[in-house]
Amino acid sequence: MDIKKILFRTNSIDVEKALPDAIVLCGKDGKIQWVNDVAAEIFETSKMHLLTSNISDFIENPMTLITNSVIMHKPVITKFIGKEIYFDMTVKEIEEGYVLDFRDAAQPAPEVGLDEAQEVINREKNNFLLKLANDLKSPIQSIVGFSQAMADGLGGNMTEQQEKYIRIINKNSSELMYFVGKLLELSQTESALKVPEYKTFDILGLVNSVVRFNEQLYKGKDVKINIQQEANLKKTISSDEEIIKNILQDILEVILKSVDLGDITITLSTPDEEFINSKNLPQSVYTMITLSSNALLLSEHDLECMFDPYKIVDSTNRKNVLRAIVLASVKNLVQSLNGTIWVESQILKNTSFNILIPSNIV
C-alpha cells in the first residue's frame, strides 16, 4: 500500500507535515489497515498489534469523532482509553476508509484571528490541566486517606489536640479534593472533549435515580425532594443520558450544599412552540427540566455571576466561586446538547434552574 499516494489524495492534510505525525489508515468499520512508526510510539504498542486491531481499541468514541472531524473539516480532540493522553485528530475520508492524522494537542497552532487564537489558548490551557489531573489529585488523595486513617486511630493514640488538628486537615483536604475535581470538570467541558452519544432512555427514571443517589447529601437535613411531571409528558426521549445525568447531579449538589431545609421540586414538562421561540432556539421537540428550591435565596449579583467563575474571582463575592465553577460546567454540557439553561429567583419565594434540551421524543 502506497500511503504517500493516498495522503496526496486527501488534499486537507499536508503530506510533508503529516508524515512526522502519527498516521493511521483505517477502514469504514474502524479496522486499522496501515500505520507509521510514530503511531506505534504514541499508541505504545507494535505496528503488528495495531494492524490486527480496531481504532476503537485505543480511542474513546472514535467513529463519532471521525464523523465530526469530516463534517466540520477541522481537528477534534481525542482521548486514549484508560489514559489521560489527548491528541488533535484530523480526518480525511477516502475510498479506502479514513486517514487519521494525530498531532499533540499541546502543539502551537497556526496563526489565526484574535478570537480563535484566544480559543486555542484556552483549549491548550485546559488540556494542560487535564494532563496534570493525576499530579494534582494524587497528593490530595493521600492527605485525605492518611488523615482519615489517623483520625480512625490506625496511626496510634493521639492527644485530644492532635485529633482535633488531624480532623481539620481531613476536612479541608476533602474540600480541596472536591474543588480540584470540579475545576478539572470545567476544564474538560471547556475543551469540548465530551462528544454527545445519543440514545433513547426514560427521563423520569433517570431523575429518580439521581435523587436516590443524593439521599446521603440531604439525610439529616429538613429537606424534601419532590418530582412532578406534566400530564402528557413523553418519558422516553433521545439524548445523551450520561450528560443529562451529570447536569442534574451537579445542579442538585449546588442546591443541597446551599440549603439545610425546605422543599426541592424537580419538574419535567414539554414546552410549547411559543415558549421555544421566546428562547430563540431552533424548531425541535424539547424537554424542560426545572429544579426549584424555596430555601435557596440569590441576589442580583449572584445571578449575574452564576455561570461565570472568572467574573466572581474579580469581585468581592469569592465565596461562590465553587458554585459558579460547577454551574459553568453545567452550562457547557447543556450547550453540547444544543440546549439552554437559565436561573430565575423570586424574593421570598424560590430559585429555579431551568434546562431546555432537544429530546427528539419517540
MOHU-V674396 format. One record per residue. N is the residue number from 0. RES is the residue in three letters. D_CENTER is the distance of its C-alpha to the mean C-alpha in Angstrom with 1 decimal. Layout:
n->{N,N}
res->{RES,RES}
d_center->{D_CENTER,D_CENTER}
This chain:
n->{0,1,2,3,4,5,6,7,8,9,10,11,12,13,14,15,16,17,18,19,20,21,22,23,24,25,26,27,28,29,30,31,32,33,34,35,36,37,38,39,40,41,42,43,44,45,46,47,48,49,50,51,52,53,54,55,56,57,58,59,60,61,62,63,64,65,66,67,68,69,70,71,72,73,74,75,76,77,78,79,80,81,82,83,84,85,86,87,88,89,90,91,92,93,94,95,96,97,98,99,100,101,102,103,104,105,106,107,108,109,110,111,112,113,114,115,116,117,118,119,120,121,122,123,124,125,126,127,128,129,130,131,132,133,134,135,136,137,138,139,140,141,142,143,144,145,146,147,148,149,150,151,152,153,154,155,156,157,158,159,160,161,162,163,164,165,166,167,168,169,170,171,172,173,174,175,176,177,178,179,180,181,182,183,184,185,186,187,188,189,190,191,192,193,194,195,196,197,198,199,200,201,202,203,204,205,206,207,208,209,210,211,212,213,214,215,216,217,218,219,220,221,222,223,224,225,226,227,228,229,230,231,232,233,234,235,236,237,238,239,240,241,242,243,244,245,246,247,248,249,250,251,252,253,254,255,256,257,258,259,260,261,262,263,264,265,266,267,268,269,270,271,272,273,274,275,276,277,278,279,280,281,282,283,284,285,286,287,288,289,290,291,292,293,294,295,296,297,298,299,300,301,302,303,304,305,306,307,308,309,310,311,312,313,314,315,316,317,318,319,320,321,322,323,324,325,326,327,328,329,330,331,332,333,334,335,336,337,338,339,340,341,342,343,344,345,346,347,348,349,350,351,352,353,354,355,356,357,358,359,360,361}
res->{MET,ASP,ILE,LYS,LYS,ILE,LEU,PHE,ARG,THR,ASN,SER,ILE,ASP,VAL,GLU,LYS,ALA,LEU,PRO,ASP,ALA,ILE,VAL,LEU,CYS,GLY,LYS,ASP,GLY,LYS,ILE,GLN,TRP,VAL,ASN,ASP,VAL,ALA,ALA,GLU,ILE,PHE,GLU,THR,SER,LYS,MET,HIS,LEU,LEU,THR,SER,ASN,ILE,SER,ASP,PHE,ILE,GLU,ASN,PRO,MET,THR,LEU,ILE,THR,ASN,SER,VAL,ILE,MET,HIS,LYS,PRO,VAL,ILE,THR,LYS,PHE,ILE,GLY,LYS,GLU,ILE,TYR,PHE,ASP,MET,THR,VAL,LYS,GLU,ILE,GLU,GLU,GLY,TYR,VAL,LEU,ASP,PHE,ARG,ASP,ALA,ALA,GLN,PRO,ALA,PRO,GLU,VAL,GLY,LEU,ASP,GLU,ALA,GLN,GLU,VAL,ILE,ASN,ARG,GLU,LYS,ASN,ASN,PHE,LEU,LEU,LYS,LEU,ALA,ASN,ASP,LEU,LYS,SER,PRO,ILE,GLN,SER,ILE,VAL,GLY,PHE,SER,GLN,ALA,MET,ALA,ASP,GLY,LEU,GLY,GLY,ASN,MET,THR,GLU,GLN,GLN,GLU,LYS,TYR,ILE,ARG,ILE,ILE,ASN,LYS,ASN,SER,SER,GLU,LEU,MET,TYR,PHE,VAL,GLY,LYS,LEU,LEU,GLU,LEU,SER,GLN,THR,GLU,SER,ALA,LEU,LYS,VAL,PRO,GLU,TYR,LYS,THR,PHE,ASP,ILE,LEU,GLY,LEU,VAL,ASN,SER,VAL,VAL,ARG,PHE,ASN,GLU,GLN,LEU,TYR,LYS,GLY,LYS,ASP,VAL,LYS,ILE,ASN,ILE,GLN,GLN,GLU,ALA,ASN,LEU,LYS,LYS,THR,ILE,SER,SER,ASP,GLU,GLU,ILE,ILE,LYS,ASN,ILE,LEU,GLN,ASP,ILE,LEU,GLU,VAL,ILE,LEU,LYS,SER,VAL,ASP,LEU,GLY,ASP,ILE,THR,ILE,THR,LEU,SER,THR,PRO,ASP,GLU,GLU,PHE,ILE,ASN,SER,LYS,ASN,LEU,PRO,GLN,SER,VAL,TYR,THR,MET,ILE,THR,LEU,SER,SER,ASN,ALA,LEU,LEU,LEU,SER,GLU,HIS,ASP,LEU,GLU,CYS,MET,PHE,ASP,PRO,TYR,LYS,ILE,VAL,ASP,SER,THR,ASN,ARG,LYS,ASN,VAL,LEU,ARG,ALA,ILE,VAL,LEU,ALA,SER,VAL,LYS,ASN,LEU,VAL,GLN,SER,LEU,ASN,GLY,THR,ILE,TRP,VAL,GLU,SER,GLN,ILE,LEU,LYS,ASN,THR,SER,PHE,ASN,ILE,LEU,ILE,PRO,SER,ASN,ILE,VAL}
d_center->{39.6,39.8,36.2,37.5,39.0,35.8,33.8,36.4,35.9,32.2,33.0,29.5,29.4,32.0,33.9,35.1,31.8,30.0,32.3,31.4,27.8,26.6,27.8,27.3,29.1,28.0,29.3,27.9,27.1,25.2,28.2,28.7,32.1,32.4,30.8,32.1,32.6,29.6,27.3,29.0,28.3,24.6,24.2,26.6,29.0,32.1,32.7,34.6,31.7,29.4,32.0,32.1,28.3,25.6,22.7,20.4,21.9,20.2,17.0,14.0,14.4,17.2,19.1,16.3,15.6,19.4,20.0,17.5,19.2,22.6,22.1,20.7,23.1,20.8,18.8,15.3,13.3,13.8,13.0,16.0,16.1,16.5,16.3,14.3,16.0,14.8,17.2,17.7,19.2,21.8,23.2,26.6,27.9,31.6,34.2,33.5,29.8,27.2,27.5,24.4,24.6,22.3,22.3,20.8,17.8,19.4,22.7,24.1,23.6,26.7,28.1,26.3,26.7,25.7,22.7,21.4,22.4,20.5,17.3,18.1,18.8,15.5,13.6,16.0,15.7,12.0,12.8,15.7,13.9,11.7,15.0,16.6,14.2,17.0,19.6,18.1,17.5,20.5,23.2,21.8,21.5,25.1,26.3,24.7,26.3,29.7,30.1,29.5,32.0,34.5,34.1,34.9,38.0,37.2,38.3,41.6,43.1,42.0,43.8,42.6,41.5,39.6,37.9,36.9,35.5,33.5,31.9,30.9,29.4,27.4,26.2,25.2,23.5,21.5,20.4,19.6,17.5,15.5,15.2,14.3,11.5,10.0,10.9,9.1,5.7,6.9,8.1,5.3,4.1,8.0,8.7,7.7,7.1,5.5,8.9,10.0,12.7,15.2,17.7,20.0,19.7,21.3,19.3,21.9,21.7,17.9,18.6,21.5,19.5,17.0,20.2,21.9,19.2,19.5,23.3,23.7,22.0,24.7,27.5,30.4,29.3,31.3,28.3,28.4,25.6,26.8,25.3,27.0,27.0,28.9,32.0,31.2,27.5,26.5,24.3,23.3,20.6,18.8,15.0,11.9,12.7,9.8,7.4,10.5,11.1,8.0,9.2,12.7,12.3,11.1,13.8,16.3,15.9,16.4,19.6,20.9,20.7,22.6,25.4,28.0,29.7,29.8,28.3,24.7,24.8,22.2,23.6,22.8,24.7,25.3,26.1,29.0,29.3,30.7,27.8,25.3,27.6,27.6,23.9,24.5,22.3,23.4,25.6,24.0,23.8,21.3,20.4,20.3,18.9,20.4,20.1,23.2,24.8,28.4,28.2,25.3,27.2,25.7,27.7,27.6,26.2,23.4,22.5,22.7,20.2,17.9,14.8,16.2,16.3,18.2,20.9,21.3,22.0,24.8,26.3,28.1,25.5,23.5,23.3,20.5,18.2,16.0,15.8,14.9,12.1,10.5,11.5,10.4,6.7,8.1,10.0,7.6,6.1,9.8,11.0,9.2,11.5,14.3,14.7,15.6,15.6,18.4,20.2,24.0,26.2,29.8,32.0,33.4,31.7,28.0,24.5,22.3,18.6,18.9,16.3,17.7,16.1,18.1,19.1,21.9,23.8,26.0}
